[in-house]
Amino acid sequence: MIRNFLTICFLPLALFSGAVQAETLYYNIAHAINHSKYIDWAVREGANGIEADLRFTDDGEVLKFQHGSPCECRFPNLWGVLWKETEVCQQMMSVDPTYRPDPLLPDTVTVKSAKDACLVNETSRGFLNTLAGKSAIALFIVDSKVGDSVAKNDTARSAAGRNVIAALVADLFDKGYKGKVIVGVDKSKFQAYSKAAAEAARATRYADRIYISFDEDGNSTKKARATIDLLTSFAAGKAVYGNGVTANWRGDFEDSFKAGVDAESKGSVRMNYIWTLDKVASMTDYLALGVRGIMTNSPKNVMTALQPFTAPGKNGRMAKPEDPL
């Protein structure tokens, strides 16, 4: 009798706990924020995630955040004759064009063109130290430019993988950052970098907040499954699946993300994110598939696309720094 009474009393609590766990957490990831002065703009537009492009020295030392040219700064607007800047590019070109590449030095650079915007940069330490103090950021994606900046051998790539974790620990987490980090690279051919990063991350006290991804490793169900299998072979429990194409082009990644979302439902990957989407209709399509991370040049458009998924009764909301991935 007492056992039945206790079961009846605690059943609602168990159901409530299950409901909380079932919440869908979404990430609005501002693309190519390669100087920390633009983080606040992204947050004002609704972003709770930041992506930036990390470059290394030839031997794998962490150097700076910079995309490089060309980039997603301008789009053909009218039959390719007129051009339109992306929203983040407008910030860099028109609203707040002057920045300091090294916060420890007085030297400044002023963005005067789309190419200049692609070359905006900041030292790794300066960027990470500033990001550490941004309490609204739940997720930081490191787009590791291994193929563009590291020597073409696995020794240098492995060194870069260890060094990126050391930098994240010393310059981001130890400085008070509360969110998660995805250490990403485009192709699985750079897996020496990712494996070294995963191994180094496991040895830190922040191991539960560091994840690993490949996010441009072929576009098909078969390739997505192969990429996920590879990730889980060396980063079990920390694997994230990403994919996409520049917002200047159209791409169909439905089959790849069906595989990715299925893997997430089974616990093989922790989340899925797509890059780079700027149109609400495209965002909505992938959100409907179950993709929880949208990387964009227009964070305000992501907020519009998310409205039906985060409305009352939908059990979805924007992720917070303290949330699980």
C-alpha positions as CSV (number, residue, x, y, z in Angstrom):
1,M,0.0,0.0,0.0
2,I,2.8,2.4,1.0
3,R,4.7,1.5,-2.1
4,N,1.7,2.2,-4.3
5,F,1.2,5.5,-2.6
6,L,4.8,6.6,-3.1
7,T,4.6,5.6,-6.7
8,I,1.6,7.8,-7.3
9,C,3.2,10.7,-5.4
10,F,6.5,10.6,-7.3
11,L,5.2,9.7,-10.8
12,P,4.4,13.4,-11.7
13,L,7.9,14.4,-10.7
14,A,9.3,11.7,-13.0
15,L,7.1,12.8,-15.8
16,F,8.2,16.4,-15.3
17,S,11.8,15.4,-15.3
18,G,11.3,13.6,-18.6
19,A,9.6,16.6,-20.1
20,V,12.5,18.8,-19.2
21,Q,15.0,16.4,-20.7
22,A,12.9,16.3,-23.9
23,E,13.3,20.0,-24.6
24,T,14.8,20.8,-28.0
25,L,17.6,23.2,-27.7
26,Y,18.4,25.4,-30.7
27,Y,21.6,27.3,-31.7
28,N,21.6,30.5,-33.8
29,I,25.2,30.6,-34.9
30,A,26.6,33.8,-36.3
31,H,29.0,33.0,-39.2
32,A,32.6,34.3,-39.6
33,I,32.8,36.5,-36.6
34,N,36.5,36.9,-36.9
35,H,37.0,39.8,-34.6
36,S,35.6,39.9,-31.1
37,K,34.2,43.4,-31.5
38,Y,31.4,42.0,-33.7
39,I,30.2,39.4,-31.1
40,D,27.9,42.0,-29.4
41,W,26.3,42.8,-32.8
42,A,25.6,39.1,-33.3
43,V,24.1,38.7,-29.8
44,R,21.8,41.8,-30.4
45,E,20.6,40.1,-33.5
46,G,19.7,36.9,-31.6
47,A,22.7,34.7,-31.8
48,N,23.6,32.4,-29.0
49,G,26.5,30.8,-31.0
50,I,29.6,32.2,-32.7
51,E,31.7,30.7,-35.5
52,A,35.2,31.9,-36.3
53,D,38.0,30.7,-38.6
54,L,41.2,29.7,-36.9
55,R,44.6,29.9,-38.7
56,F,47.8,28.3,-37.6
57,T,51.5,28.6,-38.4
58,D,53.1,26.1,-40.7
59,D,54.1,23.9,-37.8
60,G,50.7,24.0,-36.1
61,E,51.0,26.9,-33.6
62,V,47.7,28.7,-33.0
63,L,47.9,32.1,-34.8
64,K,44.8,34.2,-35.4
65,F,41.1,34.2,-36.4
66,Q,40.6,35.2,-40.0
67,H,38.5,33.8,-42.9
68,G,40.5,35.1,-45.9
69,S,39.4,36.1,-49.3
70,P,37.0,35.3,-51.0
71,C,34.3,35.0,-48.3
72,E,30.5,35.4,-48.0
73,C,30.6,39.2,-47.9
74,R,28.7,40.1,-51.1
75,F,26.0,38.4,-53.0
76,P,24.8,39.0,-56.6
77,N,21.5,40.7,-56.2
78,L,20.2,41.5,-59.7
79,W,21.4,39.1,-62.4
80,G,24.8,39.4,-61.0
81,V,25.1,43.1,-61.9
82,L,24.3,44.6,-58.5
83,W,25.8,43.3,-55.3
84,K,24.4,43.2,-51.7
85,E,26.5,42.9,-48.6
86,T,25.6,40.3,-46.0
87,E,24.5,41.8,-42.6
88,V,27.7,40.9,-40.8
89,C,29.7,42.4,-43.7
90,Q,27.6,45.6,-43.5
91,Q,28.8,45.9,-39.9
92,M,32.4,45.5,-40.9
93,M,32.2,47.8,-43.9
94,S,29.9,50.5,-42.9
95,V,28.8,50.5,-39.2
96,D,32.0,49.7,-37.3
97,P,34.9,49.4,-39.8
98,T,37.9,50.1,-37.6
99,Y,39.5,47.3,-35.5
100,R,42.7,46.3,-33.7
101,P,44.2,43.0,-34.9
102,D,46.1,42.7,-31.6
103,P,44.4,44.2,-28.5
104,L,47.8,44.5,-26.9
105,L,49.0,46.9,-29.6
106,P,47.6,50.4,-30.7
107,D,47.7,49.6,-34.4
108,T,44.3,49.8,-36.2
109,V,42.9,48.7,-39.5
110,T,39.9,50.1,-41.3
111,V,37.7,48.0,-43.6
112,K,37.2,49.8,-46.9
113,S,36.0,47.0,-49.2
114,A,34.4,43.6,-49.3
115,K,37.9,42.1,-49.6
116,D,39.0,43.9,-46.5
117,A,36.0,42.5,-44.6
118,C,37.1,39.0,-45.6
119,L,40.5,39.7,-44.1
120,V,39.3,41.0,-40.7
121,N,41.4,39.3,-38.1
122,E,42.4,39.2,-34.4
123,T,45.0,37.3,-32.5
124,S,43.8,34.0,-31.0
125,R,44.4,35.1,-27.5
126,G,42.7,38.5,-27.9
127,F,39.6,36.9,-29.5
128,L,39.3,34.1,-27.0
129,N,39.8,36.3,-24.0
130,T,37.0,38.6,-25.1
131,L,34.7,35.8,-26.0
132,A,35.2,34.3,-22.5
133,G,33.3,37.3,-21.0
134,K,30.3,37.0,-23.3
135,S,27.7,35.4,-21.1
136,A,25.1,35.0,-23.8
137,I,27.2,32.6,-25.9
138,A,26.2,29.0,-25.5
139,L,28.3,27.6,-28.3
140,F,31.5,28.5,-30.1
141,I,32.5,26.7,-33.3
142,V,36.2,26.8,-34.3
143,D,36.4,26.4,-38.1
144,S,39.9,25.2,-38.2
145,K,41.7,26.2,-41.4
146,V,44.1,23.3,-41.3
147,G,44.2,22.8,-45.1
148,D,45.0,26.4,-45.7
149,S,47.6,27.1,-43.0
150,V,49.2,24.0,-41.6
151,A,52.0,22.0,-43.3
152,K,50.7,19.1,-45.3
153,N,51.8,16.3,-43.0
154,D,50.2,14.6,-40.0
155,T,52.9,15.6,-37.6
156,A,52.0,19.3,-38.1
157,R,48.3,18.6,-38.1
158,S,48.5,16.6,-34.9
159,A,50.5,19.4,-33.3
160,A,47.8,21.9,-34.4
161,G,45.1,19.7,-32.8
162,R,46.9,19.7,-29.4
163,N,47.6,23.4,-29.6
164,V,44.1,24.4,-30.3
165,I,42.9,22.6,-27.1
166,A,45.7,24.2,-25.1
167,A,44.6,27.6,-26.4
168,L,41.0,27.0,-25.6
169,V,41.8,25.9,-22.1
170,A,44.2,28.8,-21.3
171,D,42.6,31.6,-23.1
172,L,38.8,30.7,-23.1
173,F,37.7,28.2,-20.5
174,D,40.2,29.3,-17.8
175,K,39.1,32.9,-18.4
176,G,35.5,32.1,-17.4
177,Y,33.7,31.0,-20.6
178,K,30.6,29.0,-19.6
179,G,29.5,27.5,-22.9
180,K,30.5,24.6,-25.2
181,V,33.1,24.5,-28.0
182,I,33.0,22.5,-31.2
183,V,36.5,22.0,-32.7
184,G,35.6,21.6,-36.4
185,V,37.5,21.0,-39.6
186,D,36.1,20.6,-43.1
187,K,37.4,17.2,-44.4
188,S,38.0,13.9,-42.7
189,K,41.4,13.8,-44.6
190,F,42.5,16.1,-41.8
191,Q,41.5,13.6,-39.1
192,A,45.0,13.6,-37.6
193,Y,44.2,17.1,-36.4
194,S,40.8,16.1,-35.0
195,K,42.1,12.9,-33.3
196,A,44.9,14.9,-31.6
197,A,42.3,17.5,-30.5
198,A,39.9,14.8,-29.2
199,E,42.7,13.1,-27.2
200,A,44.0,16.4,-25.8
201,A,40.5,17.5,-24.8
202,R,39.9,14.2,-22.9
203,A,42.8,15.1,-20.6
204,T,41.4,18.5,-19.6
205,R,39.0,19.4,-16.9
206,Y,36.7,20.8,-19.6
207,A,36.4,17.5,-21.5
208,D,32.6,17.5,-21.1
209,R,32.4,20.8,-22.9
210,I,34.6,20.2,-26.0
211,Y,33.2,18.5,-29.1
212,I,34.6,17.4,-32.5
213,S,33.1,17.8,-36.0
214,F,33.7,17.4,-39.7
215,D,31.4,19.7,-41.6
216,E,32.2,19.5,-45.4
217,D,32.9,15.8,-45.9
218,G,30.7,14.8,-48.8
219,N,26.9,15.0,-49.3
220,S,25.0,11.8,-49.4
221,T,23.4,9.4,-46.9
222,K,26.3,6.9,-47.3
223,K,29.0,9.6,-46.9
224,A,27.2,11.1,-43.8
225,R,27.1,7.7,-42.1
226,A,30.8,7.1,-42.9
227,T,31.7,10.5,-41.5
228,I,29.7,9.9,-38.4
229,D,31.2,6.4,-38.0
230,L,34.7,7.9,-38.2
231,L,33.9,10.6,-35.7
232,T,32.5,8.2,-33.2
233,S,35.5,5.9,-33.5
234,F,37.8,8.4,-31.8
235,A,35.4,11.0,-30.3
236,A,32.6,8.8,-28.9
237,G,30.1,10.9,-27.0
238,K,31.7,14.1,-28.4
239,A,30.9,13.8,-32.1
240,V,28.9,16.5,-33.9
241,Y,27.8,16.3,-37.5
242,G,27.9,19.4,-39.7
243,N,27.5,20.0,-43.4
244,G,26.7,22.8,-45.9
245,V,27.8,25.1,-48.6
246,T,28.4,28.8,-49.0
247,A,25.2,30.9,-48.9
248,N,26.2,32.2,-52.3
249,W,25.2,28.8,-53.7
250,R,22.2,26.6,-53.3
251,G,22.7,23.1,-52.0
252,D,20.5,20.2,-51.0
253,F,21.7,18.4,-47.9
254,E,18.4,16.7,-46.9
255,D,19.7,13.1,-47.2
256,S,22.9,13.9,-45.3
257,F,21.0,15.5,-42.5
258,K,18.4,12.8,-42.3
259,A,21.3,10.5,-41.6
260,G,22.7,13.0,-39.1
261,V,19.5,13.6,-37.2
262,D,18.9,9.8,-37.1
263,A,22.4,9.4,-35.6
264,E,21.6,12.1,-33.0
265,S,18.3,10.3,-32.1
266,K,20.4,7.2,-31.4
267,G,23.0,9.0,-29.4
268,S,25.8,8.6,-32.0
269,V,26.2,12.4,-32.4
270,R,25.3,15.1,-30.0
271,M,23.9,17.6,-32.5
272,N,23.7,18.6,-36.1
273,Y,24.4,22.0,-37.7
274,I,24.2,23.3,-41.2
275,W,26.1,26.2,-42.8
276,T,25.5,28.8,-44.3
277,L,21.8,29.6,-44.5
278,D,20.5,33.2,-44.8
279,K,16.9,32.7,-46.1
280,V,14.1,31.9,-43.6
281,A,12.5,29.3,-45.9
282,S,15.7,27.3,-46.1
283,M,16.3,27.5,-42.4
284,T,12.7,26.3,-41.8
285,D,13.2,23.3,-44.0
286,Y,16.2,22.0,-42.1
287,L,14.8,22.9,-38.7
288,A,11.8,20.7,-39.7
289,L,14.2,17.8,-40.4
290,G,15.5,18.1,-36.8
291,V,18.7,20.1,-37.4
292,R,19.2,22.2,-34.2
293,G,22.1,24.4,-35.3
294,I,21.8,27.0,-38.1
295,M,24.9,28.9,-39.1
296,T,24.1,32.2,-40.7
297,N,25.1,35.7,-41.9
298,S,21.7,36.9,-40.6
299,P,21.0,35.9,-37.0
300,K,17.8,37.9,-37.0
301,N,16.4,35.6,-39.8
302,V,17.2,32.6,-37.7
303,M,15.1,34.0,-34.9
304,T,12.2,34.4,-37.4
305,A,12.6,30.8,-38.6
306,L,12.7,29.5,-35.1
307,Q,9.5,31.1,-34.0
308,P,7.2,28.1,-34.8
309,F,9.7,25.7,-33.1
310,T,10.0,27.7,-29.9
311,A,6.4,28.8,-29.6
312,P,4.6,28.0,-26.3
313,G,3.7,24.3,-26.3
314,K,6.4,23.3,-28.8
315,N,8.9,22.4,-26.1
316,G,11.8,24.1,-27.9
317,R,13.9,27.0,-26.8
318,M,17.2,28.7,-27.4
319,A,20.1,26.9,-25.7
320,K,21.9,28.6,-22.8
321,P,25.5,28.3,-21.8
322,E,24.7,25.9,-18.9
323,D,22.6,23.6,-21.1
324,P,23.9,20.2,-22.5
325,L,24.7,20.3,-26.2
